[in-house]
Structure formats: C-alpha cells, structure tokens
Amino acid sequence: MSNPLVECVSNFSEGRRPEVIQAISDSIAAVNGVYVLDHHMDGDHNRTVITYVGSPAGVEEAAFRSIAKAAELINLDEHEGAHPRIGATDVVPFIPISDVTMQECVEIARRVGQRVGEELDIPMYLYEEAAQRPDRVRLEVIRKGEYETLKETIATDPFRAPDYGPKKLGTAGATVIGAREFLVAYNVYLTTDDVEIAKKIAKSIRHSSGGLRYVKGLGLLVDGMAQVSMNLTNFRKTPLALVVETIRREAQRYGVGIRHSELVGLIPQDALVDAAVWYTQMDQFKPEQVLEKKLYAAMEASGRQNVGTSDSFIDALAEGKPTPGGGSAAAYAGAMGAGLVSMVARLTLGKKKYAEVESQMQAILDESESLRADLTEAVTRDAAAFDGIMGAFKLAKDDPNRGQAIQDATLHAAKVPLEVAQKSLRVMELALQAVSAGNLNAITDAGTGAAMAQAALSGAGYNVCINILGLKDKVVAENLVNEVEALKAKSTELQEKLREQLTERGGLALA
C-alpha cells in the first residue's frame, strides 16, 4: 500500500520569541495530514528549526503558509544572531521519506518557490537538487554575505538575481528552497571558550576545505563555549561516529576535549545504530536484531495481508465533508485514465507484432506514468488548496493581510484544478496514440482511459469556474475561464478522433 511521505525541515530566523514560533508552528499543523514532529529553538543562533512530515501536497501547502506567517512576524532589519541567514524563513528543504522520489521533491520545491515569489513578493533561490544553476547548488554560496550584503547587491549583481520573485528585499529578506537527502544537524561543544579553535577544527573536518565528505561545518561561540556546528549530509557514507572521533582527535591537538554534543531536530534510527555498532565493535551485527525494526516489519507484513478491496478515497468522498471533493475526484479520474494508458502501452511493449511501434509505446508509457503520478498528487493538492481558502477566511477580520490572503488562496485553488484539466487533456492525447497503434486487444482500455480523462477535465473545469467567483481581478478570472473552454473544445475533438479509431481498428459499433 502506497503511503507517500515528505519531510520538511524549515529554518526560521527567530529563536528568542516562543510566541512567534508557536504561531508559525500552528500554521503548519493546521494543514490536513501534516504533523509537526519537532522544533528546536536556539537563542544564541536566534534561529528555530521546525520539522514536519506528511503527504506531498500537504507539506507543500504547509511550507507556503509557514513562509507567509514568518514574513508577517519576523523583521530581518531587527534580527541578529550567530547563525548565517538571509531571510525570515531562511531555508526550506523537502526530503523524500517513503514512496516519494527526489524528483517529486524537486517539483514541490519549485512550485512553492514560484508561489512565494509571485504571491508573497519574496525573492526566492533554489538550491541542492532543485537548483536551476550549478553555481547555486550549495547553500553557503547563496547565503554568502548574509541578509545585509544581499540587500545591497540583489538589484545590481546578476549572480544575486533570484530564481523567482523581485530583485529587492523587504523586511522578510529572501528564502532558499530546495530538495535534498536527509541531513543530520549536529553540534559539538568543546572544553574551551576559544572560538578560534572551533573554527580551525571546523575547517579541518568540512569537505569544502579538504575534510570529510558530506560534512559542512562552522566554528561558533555559543553559551560561552566554543562550538563546532555541523550539517552531515549523508550519514551512511560519512558516519556520525567517524565525525565525532575526528573532532576528538583534532581537539586533542589544541589541548582541549569534547564537553558534550547536541542534536538539532531529528535523526534517523539507522544513524544512531551505526554509531552504536561502531563504538561497541559489534562486527556481526544485523539490523533485524533491533527489536523495534523486527516489530515494525511484522506489523507491516500483517497490514499487507489485510489489504482488501475497499477504497479509502471513495469512502472519504462519501463522508459528507468539504474535502476531498469534486476537484480531488476529478484528479483521481484523470489518474485512472493515465493508468489505463500505461496498461495498454505495457501490453504492447515486447510483442513481435508491434515491434515497429516499440519506441513510441515506450515514450507513451514514460509520459503516462509521469502524468499518473502528478494527477494522483493533485488529489491531495486540491483538498489542501481548499483548506487554504478556509484558513484565509479564519484570519481575524481586522488583520490587514486577510483580504490579500483570501485572494491569493482563491487564485491558487483555481490553478490546481486547471493543472488537472491540462494534464487530463494530455492523457487523452496519449490515449488516442495508444488506440491508433497499441495492442489491438486492449484498445478499448485506452478508450476507457480517454473517457476517464475527459470526465476529469470536465470536473476540473467546474472547480476552476466555482473558485474564480471570489476573485476581484476579473481579467484573471476571464482568462482562466477561456483556458478551460479551450481545453474542453480540444477534448471534444479528441474524443471524436478516438471514436473513429476505435471503429476503424476495433470494428466497434459506437452510437
């Protein structure tokens, strides 16, 4: 059973006002299906890391809301702390946890980045796997000089031009958004207050200056103690124990030791198990010897055996709640249409009779599977968009940002089903190719896929039209309606061509 999960570890430039962090955390937790797992406040760094996890669409919406809330409550002109930063929401990485690919996280990062730039008017930079420029992969390169330098150079330095948003900074600064593997944020405190020693050790262990691969490090003074602050970007290839022991040996060179260490946020169980195995020298250790791993494996196996034919999504539609609703159902229908196209392509591939269309069918399969993933994700994205409108209406009526928040959420709620309609039309186009050249025994399945996609397009169109009723910008609303009508006209033409092909190739008597 698929249960896609994405983690987000957002860094906010505030570590001294609990009420601000609580407001940001509440904006995240308010999104359906998203769970705040941890938050770590640091007064010296004046920074907080909030870790949350949930469905891809839910986490995507929660990230946007948290950036908007931080922009309201944090003023970078008044901020100072030990940690480098360029924004109120400084860094937002999306991390694949289960049944989600890195590419899907990249797409989430780019969508959120575009919304932040367009709707919040905040300059946005993409980094790590989501970077669109090779010189922006590394966070430290983007953040060099921090907020103060960026404020002076963003309008004139081509390198500082954001990926999305304006070439100017407001009090919320800029935000860096990306996709990456799991990162362990880990700090080691030394038995000295000499920050120069911490800086020398950080330089010796970080990869950029010739140290350990997958280690980033800084030397800081925190609570009167020298601290080596690190990000471990791949704990499997550079284990935690190796990092600690390297720091210990380097510290000895300067006549100091390790006072204690701390974890910022969460850490995978495997990282701690690896460290325990390393220190205890359990050379014959096997992961299944961990009681919890054995238990979870048994529970998961039991769950698979109990999977029946009931469809929880269909049950949810029937519950009488606002979400999931028609927009989600349209996306679900589109995903089923794409699935049927994939089926026909697979039934054609590898057959000698259809060798001449092998490459065409492979191309159809690749694209239909991508569409199926996008439309499946849109099921929850549509529900999250509706929740966004409700959240905007719940803002206090005297909140000066309430009106714009409602407009932004309404426009977003119209754009999600529009994307569903666009992708559903493409499913129909692929279905026509499958009917025209695919396995003759399965062309009616492709025809059914086209019918599902047309229904998805029609249903998504209804949702675009209902959502734009609240838009004050009538030009934007009219453009959206015109696009829906154009998509419907194209779908009617495609359906007629499909009927002709089904009649011609399959000999079907279609009324």
Rosetta blueprint (number, residue, H / E / L):
1 M L
2 S L
3 N L
4 P L
5 L E
6 V E
7 E E
8 C E
9 V E
10 S E
11 N E
12 F E
13 S L
14 E L
15 G L
16 R L
17 R L
18 P H
19 E H
20 V H
21 I H
22 Q H
23 A H
24 I H
25 S H
26 D H
27 S H
28 I H
29 A H
30 A L
31 V L
32 N L
33 G L
34 V E
35 Y E
36 V E
37 L E
38 D E
39 H E
40 H E
41 M E
42 D E
43 G L
44 D L
45 H L
46 N L
47 R E
48 T E
49 V E
50 I E
51 T E
52 Y E
53 V E
54 G E
55 S L
56 P H
57 A H
58 G H
59 V H
60 E H
61 E H
62 A H
63 A H
64 F H
65 R H
66 S H
67 I H
68 A H
69 K H
70 A H
71 A H
72 E H
73 L H
74 I L
75 N L
76 L H
77 D H
78 E H
79 H L
80 E L
81 G L
82 A L
83 H L
84 P L
85 R L
86 I L
87 G E
88 A L
89 T E
90 D E
91 V E
92 V E
93 P E
94 F E
95 I E
96 P E
97 I E
98 S E
99 D L
100 V L
101 T L
102 M H
103 Q H
104 E H
105 C H
106 V H
107 E H
108 I H
109 A H
110 R H
111 R H
112 V H
113 G H
114 Q H
115 R H
116 V H
117 G H
118 E H
119 E H
120 L L
121 D L
122 I L
123 P L
124 M E
125 Y E
126 L E
127 Y E
128 E E
129 E L
130 A L
131 A L
132 Q L
133 R L
134 P H
135 D H
136 R H
137 V L
138 R L
139 L H
140 E H
141 V H
142 I H
143 R L
144 K L
145 G L
146 E H
147 Y H
148 E H
149 T H
150 L H
151 K H
152 E H
153 T H
154 I L
155 A L
156 T L
157 D L
158 P H
159 F H
160 R H
161 A L
162 P L
163 D L
164 Y E
165 G L
166 P L
167 K L
168 K L
169 L L
170 G L
171 T L
172 A L
173 G E
174 A L
175 T E
176 V E
177 I E
178 G E
179 A E
180 R L
181 E L
182 F L
183 L L
184 V E
185 A E
186 Y E
187 N E
188 V E
189 Y E
190 L E
191 T L
192 T L
193 D L
194 D L
195 V H
196 E H
197 I H
198 A H
199 K H
200 K H
201 I H
202 A H
203 K H
204 S H
205 I H
206 R L
207 H H
208 S H
209 S H
210 G L
211 G L
212 L L
213 R L
214 Y L
215 V E
216 K E
217 G E
218 L E
219 G E
220 L E
221 L E
222 V E
223 D L
224 G L
225 M E
226 A E
227 Q E
228 V E
229 S E
230 M E
231 N E
232 L E
233 T L
234 N L
235 F L
236 R L
237 K L
238 T L
239 P L
240 L H
241 A H
242 L H
243 V H
244 V H
245 E H
246 T H
247 I H
248 R H
249 R H
250 E H
251 A H
252 Q H
253 R H
254 Y L
255 G L
256 V L
257 G L
258 I E
259 R E
260 H E
261 S E
262 E E
263 L E
264 V E
265 G L
266 L L
267 I L
268 P L
269 Q H
270 D H
271 A H
272 L H
273 V H
274 D H
275 A H
276 A H
277 V H
278 W H
279 Y H
280 T H
281 Q L
282 M L
283 D L
284 Q L
285 F L
286 K L
287 P H
288 E H
289 Q H
290 V L
291 L H
292 E H
293 K H
294 K H
295 L H
296 Y H
297 A H
298 A H
299 M H
300 E H
301 A H
302 S H
303 G H
304 R H
305 Q H
306 N L
307 V L
308 G L
309 T L
310 S L
311 D L
312 S H
313 F H
314 I H
315 D H
316 A H
317 L H
318 A L
319 E L
320 G L
321 K L
322 P L
323 T L
324 P L
325 G L
326 G H
327 G H
328 S H
329 A H
330 A H
331 A H
332 Y H
333 A H
334 G H
335 A H
336 M H
337 G H
338 A H
339 G H
340 L H
341 V H
342 S H
343 M H
344 V H
345 A H
346 R H
347 L H
348 T H
349 L L
350 G L
351 K L
352 K H
353 K H
354 Y H
355 A H
356 E H
357 V H
358 E H
359 S H
360 Q H
361 M H
362 Q H
363 A H
364 I H
365 L H
366 D H
367 E H
368 S H
369 E H
370 S H
371 L H
372 R H
373 A H
374 D H
375 L H
376 T H
377 E H
378 A H
379 V H
380 T H
381 R H
382 D H
383 A H
384 A H
385 A H
386 F H
387 D H
388 G H
389 I H
390 M H
391 G H
392 A H
393 F H
394 K L
395 L L
396 A L
397 K L
398 D L
399 D L
400 P L
401 N L
402 R H
403 G H
404 Q H
405 A H
406 I H
407 Q H
408 D H
409 A H
410 T H
411 L H
412 H H
413 A H
414 A H
415 K H
416 V H
417 P H
418 L H
419 E H
420 V H
421 A H
422 Q H
423 K H
424 S H
425 L H
426 R H
427 V H
428 M H
429 E H
430 L H
431 A H
432 L H
433 Q H
434 A H
435 V H
436 S H
437 A H
438 G L
439 N L
440 L H
441 N H
442 A H
443 I H
444 T H
445 D H
446 A H
447 G H
448 T H
449 G H
450 A H
451 A H
452 M H
453 A H
454 Q H
455 A H
456 A H
457 L H
458 S H
459 G H
460 A H
461 G H
462 Y H
463 N H
464 V H
465 C H
466 I H
467 N H
468 I H
469 L H
470 G H
471 L L
472 K L
473 D L
474 K H
475 V H
476 V H
477 A H
478 E H
479 N H
480 L H
481 V H
482 N H
483 E H
484 V H
485 E H
486 A H
487 L H
488 K H
489 A H
490 K H
491 S H
492 T H
493 E H
494 L H
495 Q H
496 E H
497 K H
498 L H
499 R H
500 E H
501 Q H
502 L H
503 T H
504 E H
505 R H
506 G H
507 G L
508 L L
509 A L
510 L L
511 A L
